[in-house]
Amino acid sequence: MTRSFTTTPVPYDLLEHCVDLGIRAPSAGKSQGWHLLILTGSETSRYWNIAFPAERREGFAYPGLFAAPVIALVLADEQAYLDRYSESDKQHTGLGESPTAWVAPYWTIDASFSTMTFLLALHDVGIGALFFAHAEEKSLRHEFHIPPSVHILGTIALGYESGDTVQEGRSAKRPFRSASSVIHRGRW
C-alpha cells in the first residue's frame, strides 16, 4: 500500500482500464453491485476536509497521503442483488425478497472481490494505492450525494508514488501466516 503520492494526475483511460478489470471479478448472479465514486481535483480536498480535517493532520505520520490525485469511495449496492434475484431466472431462490434471505452479504463480498482486482490492476500499471476505512460517513454521503441504498465499504487513495521514505504501517512487521496454518484438510 502506498502512503505518499505525487500530485501527477492519473490518466482517466488508465483508471477506466483498471476499473474494467475489477468488473470482471466474481459477482453472484452477475448482479454487479460494485460502484466507485471517483473524486479528483478540488473534490479530493472536499473529501479530506470532511474525512480528515486540517486541524487533525498535524503530526500525522503520512502527510504525503493528502497529495493523492484520486480518491475513490468503494460502494456496494445491496438493492442490485435484490433486484437481480427478483428476476425470473433467479426468483425461485427467494433471495430477491430481503437482504436477510442471504446467508452472507454478497454485495459486500463481490464488491470486495472487485476492489481487490482493481487494486491489483492499479499496481500492475504502476499506480500506487491505499485502501482505508472511511470516516464521517453521514457528512460524506451528504457532500457527495451518496444514496442511502448503497454501503460505503472504504476509501482508496491512488496515484503515482512519491518515492519519499515513509514509515511503514503499524502492522507491517507482523508476519504472514503460513499456508499450512490456513489450509484445513478434510476437517477443521
Buried (B, 14 or more C-beta within 10 A) or exposed (E): BBBBBBEEEBEEEBBEBBBEBBEEBEBBBEBBBBBBBBBBEEBBEBBBEBBBEEEEEEEEEBBBBBBBBBBBBBBBBBBBBBBBBBEEEBEEBEBBEEEEEBEEBBBBBBBBBBBEBBBEBBBEEEBBBBBBEBEBBEEBBEBBEBEEEBBBBBBBBBBBBBEEEBEEBEEEEEEEEEEEEEEEEEEE
